[in-house]
Structures are given as structure tokens and as C-alpha cells.
Amino acid sequence: MTVHTAIVLLIAVVIGLIVGGLTFLSGGAVAPAVLAGLTAAGVSIPVLRTLIQ
């Protein structure tokens, strides 16, 4: 694993945790919060890959 890949994945995990946490704190249940966090992390990976070079 390259440093670039590690940084992209780490930032994607942080984004997913933030989105999931905010979804849960806004009154959502646990399952939708997890789904929102996973979706945000997955969607952010290609974007981060192109932004961080």
C-alpha cells in the first residue's frame, strides 16, 4: 500500500465517521447512520484520489 492510498483511505474513513455521527446525532437511528457513513466514505474515495496527488 502506498502512502497516497493510505492517506486517501484514512481521510475517507474520517469523512464517513463524521457523516455517520452527524446523521445519528440529528435523530436518526443507528442503521441509517451507518449506511450514510459508509456511503459517504465510498463516494469520497474517487474524489479524494483525484484531489490528492
C-alpha positions, 0 to 999 in steps of 0.5 A: 500500500502506498502512502497516497492510498493510505492517506486517501483511505484514512481521510475517507474513513474520517469523512464517513465517521463524521457523516455517520455521527452527524446523521445519528446525532440529528435523530436518526437511528443507528442503521441509517447512520451507518449506511450514510457513513459508509456511503459517504466514505465510498463516494469520497474515495474517487474524489479524494484520489483525484484531489490528492496527488 
